[in-house]
Amino acid sequence: MIVLTGLLATGAVLDALCLEGTAVTLDASLSGAGGGIDRDEWPVLTPAGGTVSAVTVVPNDALWRYAAVMGLKVHELGGRRILGIAGIGPAEEVTWRPDPARQDLAAEIARQIVQAPPELSVDHLAWRLPMIGIWASSRLRAARTGLSGKGVVSPPDANAVRVIERQTRFSGYFAVEEHRLSHALHEGGHSDPVTREAFLMGDAAVLLPWDPRRDRVLLVEQFRFAPAVRGDPQPWLLEAVAGRVDAGETVEDALRREAREEAALEVGRLFSAASVYPSPGAVCEFIFHYVGIADLPDGNAGVHGADSEAEDIRGHLMPRRQLSDMVRDGQITNGPLVLLSLWLDAQADRLKAELAGG
């Protein structure tokens, strides 16, 4: 038997790991990090000082595989083997508290690890953990999103898509999944089984910094591999600031983080422009587009980027009208930047009036 505590003792995580537990109480306290998202980031168990809820389970292969990926080890206390903690020792400053949002994310990460093909090694899954977390967050965000096409497209029932078989065809920084499925037809019934592949990327956030007083914008320029592979003679693209939304991060926090990393820029008020699937036939990426208010004086552009991501990013300041002209003339080939330029041109007067009114 193993005693699970902290996030591992929650019903959502137990369900993801296909476990059933019996509730117990430990004479101890939990403190420190929440666990369940980052490898090796787990709370500390301190004997005495309170009571901690836990469950006893019969461990299965899914639990041991999950524990290995997440850097968890078994610790012994009072003859009990305990899992779900970084160790046993003095209490840290912050008392551990259950967080429902973190529980849901931890459960989805656990589910993704359990569903990963057995041929993928523990080391590979541990290396992919940041992207697994991004993908898990994306799935939770999708579940909270209102149905698109409301009033025109009928809401599907729970049985509208029937997955017959699911395989991971590629697993690197990104991944490719293949599903054999049947889906509901407009005239009733279900389709014959079809095979579809999807490129798993996770949600992204895109920001166009705009200085309404000077009516200028900040663009970034960086090398892009996909245009180079396509044979485009200019694989250095002008773009808006952009990046993945990390696990447990809000879209707004991601935008502000990326602005600092890619442009050394602090942005103020954020205006949501659109949220879209850029290529829903095969790409699972969902993009949140925003315009962010910023102070953009002369000399505010430079070369930036995160060293950990091998980024080499140059900033470009330009009048909004110049960007509009470049979009009109086909000189901007980055889709999110085109969308944001057109949106800002249509909304600039309204936004200026709104900003002027406080």
C-alpha positions in Angstrom: 0.0 0.0 0.0 1.0 3.6 -0.7 -0.2 6.7 1.1 -0.9 9.6 -1.3 -1.1 13.1 0.0 -1.4 16.7 -1.3 -2.6 16.9 -4.9 -2.3 13.2 -5.4 -5.0 12.6 -2.8 -7.6 14.6 -4.8 -10.4 12.8 -6.6 -9.5 14.4 -10.0 -5.9 13.1 -9.9 -6.9 9.7 -8.5 -9.3 9.3 -11.4 -6.7 10.3 -13.9 -4.3 7.7 -12.5 -7.1 5.0 -12.5 -6.8 4.7 -8.7 -9.3 4.2 -5.9 -8.3 5.3 -2.4 -9.3 5.0 1.2 -9.2 8.2 3.2 -6.7 8.5 6.1 -5.3 11.3 8.2 -1.7 12.0 8.8 -0.4 13.8 12.0 1.6 16.2 10.0 1.5 19.5 8.0 2.2 20.4 4.4 4.1 23.5 3.3 5.7 24.9 0.2 5.0 24.4 -3.5 1.8 23.0 -4.8 3.0 20.2 -7.0 1.5 18.5 -10.0 2.7 20.8 -12.7 6.5 21.1 -12.6 8.8 18.2 -12.1 10.3 18.1 -8.6 8.1 20.9 -7.3 6.2 19.3 -4.5 5.3 20.3 -0.9 7.2 19.3 2.2 5.7 17.1 4.9 6.5 18.1 8.5 5.7 15.5 11.3 3.2 16.9 13.8 1.9 20.5 13.6 -1.5 19.6 12.3 -3.4 17.0 10.3 -3.1 16.2 6.6 -5.7 14.5 4.5 -4.4 11.5 2.5 -5.6 8.3 0.9 -4.2 4.8 0.8 -4.1 3.1 -2.6 -2.8 -0.1 -4.2 -0.2 1.3 -6.6 -0.6 0.5 -10.3 1.7 0.9 -13.3 0.2 4.3 -14.1 1.1 5.7 -10.7 4.7 4.5 -10.9 5.1 5.9 -14.4 3.6 9.2 -13.4 5.8 9.4 -10.3 8.9 8.7 -12.3 8.0 11.5 -14.9 7.2 14.0 -12.1 10.4 13.3 -10.1 8.5 11.8 -7.1 10.0 9.3 -4.7 8.5 7.3 -1.8 9.2 8.6 1.7 8.6 6.7 4.9 7.0 8.2 8.0 5.8 6.1 11.0 5.9 2.9 9.0 3.9 4.4 6.1 5.2 4.8 2.5 4.2 8.3 1.4 4.0 9.7 -2.2 3.2 13.2 -3.3 5.8 15.2 -1.4 9.3 16.5 -2.0 10.5 15.1 1.3 10.0 15.1 5.1 11.6 18.0 7.0 11.1 21.4 8.6 8.1 23.4 7.5 8.6 26.1 4.8 7.2 29.6 5.1 4.1 29.1 3.0 1.5 26.6 4.2 0.3 24.3 1.4 -3.4 24.9 0.5 -5.5 22.9 -2.0 -6.2 24.9 -5.2 -9.1 23.7 -7.4 -7.7 25.2 -10.6 -4.3 23.6 -9.9 -6.0 20.3 -9.1 -7.7 20.3 -12.5 -4.5 21.1 -14.3 -2.5 18.5 -12.3 -5.2 15.9 -13.2 -5.0 16.7 -16.9 -1.2 16.5 -16.9 -1.5 13.2 -15.2 -4.0 12.0 -17.8 -1.7 13.0 -20.6 1.2 11.1 -19.0 -0.9 8.0 -18.5 -2.2 8.1 -22.1 1.2 8.6 -23.6 2.4 5.6 -25.7 4.3 3.1 -23.6 7.3 3.2 -26.0 7.9 6.8 -24.9 10.5 6.7 -22.1 10.2 8.4 -18.7 13.1 10.6 -19.6 11.4 11.7 -22.8 8.2 12.5 -21.1 10.0 14.4 -18.3 11.8 16.5 -21.0 8.4 17.2 -22.7 6.7 18.1 -19.4 6.6 21.8 -20.1 4.8 21.2 -23.4 2.6 18.5 -21.8 1.6 21.2 -19.3 0.9 23.7 -22.0 -1.3 21.2 -23.9 -3.1 20.2 -20.7 -3.9 23.9 -20.0 -5.1 24.3 -23.5 -7.5 21.5 -23.2 -8.9 22.9 -19.9 -9.2 26.4 -21.5 -11.0 24.9 -24.5 -13.5 23.2 -22.1 -14.4 26.6 -20.6 -14.8 28.4 -23.9 -18.3 29.2 -25.1 -19.5 27.4 -28.2 -18.5 29.2 -31.4 -21.2 29.9 -34.0 -23.8 30.4 -31.3 -27.3 30.8 -32.8 -26.2 29.4 -36.1 -24.4 26.1 -35.4 -26.3 23.6 -33.2 -24.5 22.4 -30.0 -23.2 18.9 -30.4 -24.3 16.1 -28.1 -21.9 14.1 -26.0 -21.8 11.3 -28.6 -21.2 13.5 -31.6 -17.5 12.4 -32.0 -16.7 8.7 -31.4 -13.0 8.0 -31.1 -12.3 4.4 -32.2 -8.5 4.4 -31.9 -5.9 7.0 -30.9 -2.1 6.9 -31.6 0.8 9.3 -31.1 2.7 9.3 -34.4 5.3 11.8 -33.4 6.5 13.2 -30.0 9.1 16.0 -29.9 8.7 19.6 -28.7 5.4 19.4 -30.5 3.5 16.1 -31.2 1.3 14.6 -33.8 -1.8 12.5 -32.9 -3.7 10.2 -35.2 -7.3 9.4 -34.5 -9.6 6.9 -36.1 -13.1 8.3 -35.5 -16.7 8.7 -36.6 -18.6 12.0 -36.3 -22.2 13.1 -36.5 -23.6 14.0 -40.0 -25.7 17.0 -40.7 -28.5 14.9 -42.1 -28.4 12.4 -39.2 -26.5 9.4 -38.2 -22.7 9.1 -38.1 -20.0 9.0 -40.7 -18.0 5.9 -41.6 -14.8 5.7 -39.7 -12.2 8.2 -41.0 -8.5 8.7 -40.0 -7.4 12.2 -39.1 -4.0 13.6 -37.9 -3.6 16.7 -35.7 -0.6 18.7 -34.9 -0.5 19.4 -31.1 0.9 22.8 -30.2 -1.1 24.3 -27.3 -2.6 27.8 -27.0 -0.6 30.9 -28.0 -1.0 34.6 -27.1 -0.2 37.4 -29.6 0.3 41.1 -28.7 0.6 44.2 -30.9 2.0 47.0 -28.7 0.4 50.3 -29.7 1.2 53.8 -28.5 -2.1 55.7 -29.2 -0.5 59.1 -28.4 2.2 58.7 -31.1 0.0 56.3 -33.1 2.9 54.0 -33.6 3.4 50.2 -33.1 6.2 47.9 -32.2 6.9 44.9 -34.4 9.4 42.2 -33.9 11.6 40.4 -36.5 12.9 36.9 -36.1 14.0 33.9 -38.2 11.2 31.3 -38.8 11.9 27.8 -39.7 8.7 26.9 -41.5 9.1 29.6 -44.2 12.7 28.5 -44.7 11.6 24.9 -45.2 9.0 26.0 -47.6 11.7 27.8 -49.6 10.6 31.3 -48.9 13.6 33.6 -49.8 12.8 35.8 -46.7 12.3 33.6 -43.6 12.9 36.5 -41.3 9.4 37.7 -40.6 7.9 40.8 -39.2 5.5 39.8 -36.5 3.7 40.8 -33.3 5.0 39.7 -30.0 3.9 36.2 -29.3 4.4 33.0 -27.4 2.9 29.9 -25.8 0.7 30.2 -22.7 2.5 28.3 -20.1 0.9 25.7 -17.8 -1.2 27.5 -15.1 -0.5 30.9 -16.7 -3.3 33.3 -17.7 -3.4 34.6 -21.3 -2.8 38.2 -20.0 0.2 37.1 -17.9 1.7 35.3 -20.9 1.3 38.5 -23.0 3.1 40.6 -20.5 5.8 38.1 -20.0 6.4 37.8 -23.8 6.5 41.6 -24.1 9.3 41.7 -21.6 11.2 38.8 -23.1 10.9 39.8 -26.8 10.9 43.6 -26.6 11.9 44.6 -23.0 8.6 46.3 -22.9 6.0 46.8 -20.2 2.5 47.1 -21.5 -0.5 48.7 -19.9 -4.2 48.0 -20.7 -4.9 45.0 -22.9 -7.7 44.9 -25.5 -8.9 41.5 -26.8 -9.1 41.5 -30.6 -10.0 37.9 -31.6 -9.5 34.3 -30.5 -9.2 31.9 -33.4 -8.0 28.5 -34.7 -5.7 29.6 -37.6 -5.9 26.2 -39.4 -8.5 24.0 -37.7 -8.3 21.2 -40.3 -5.2 19.7 -38.7 -3.6 22.2 -36.3 -4.7 22.3 -32.7 -3.2 25.7 -32.0 -5.6 28.3 -30.7 -4.5 32.0 -30.8 -5.5 34.8 -28.5 -4.9 38.2 -30.2 -4.5 41.4 -28.2 -3.6 45.0 -28.7 -1.6 46.3 -25.7 -1.1 50.0 -24.8 2.5 50.9 -24.5 4.8 54.0 -24.4 6.9 53.8 -27.5 9.4 56.7 -27.8 12.2 56.8 -30.3 15.0 54.4 -29.5 12.6 51.9 -27.8 13.5 49.1 -30.2 16.4 46.7 -29.8 17.5 43.1 -30.0 16.1 40.9 -27.3 14.8 37.3 -26.7 15.1 34.5 -24.2 18.5 32.9 -24.2 16.9 29.6 -23.0 14.8 29.5 -26.2 17.6 30.6 -28.5 15.7 33.7 -29.5 17.2 36.4 -31.6 14.6 39.1 -32.0 14.9 42.6 -33.4 12.3 45.3 -32.6 11.0 47.8 -35.2 9.1 51.0 -34.4 6.8 52.3 -37.1 3.7 54.5 -37.6 0.5 52.5 -37.5 -0.2 53.8 -41.0 3.0 52.3 -42.3 2.0 48.9 -41.0 -1.4 49.3 -42.6 0.2 50.1 -46.0 2.5 47.1 -45.7 -0.5 44.9 -45.0 -2.3 46.4 -48.0 0.7 45.8 -50.3 1.2 42.2 -49.2 4.5 42.9 -47.4 3.3 41.3 -44.1 3.0 37.5 -44.4 2.5 36.7 -40.7 -1.2 36.0 -40.2 -1.7 37.2 -36.6 0.0 40.5 -37.4 -2.3 41.0 -40.4 -5.3 40.3 -38.3 -4.2 42.7 -35.5 -3.4 45.5 -38.0 -6.8 45.3 -39.6 -8.5 45.1 -36.3 -6.6 48.1 -34.9 -7.3 50.2 -38.0 -11.0 49.5 -37.5 -11.0 50.1 -33.8 -8.4 52.8 -33.2 -10.8 55.8 -32.9 -13.0 53.9 -30.5 -10.0 52.8 -28.4 -8.6 56.3 -28.3 -12.0 57.7 -27.1 -12.3 54.9 -24.5 -8.8 55.6 -23.2 -9.4 59.3 -23.1 -12.5 58.7 -21.0 -10.5 56.8 -18.4 
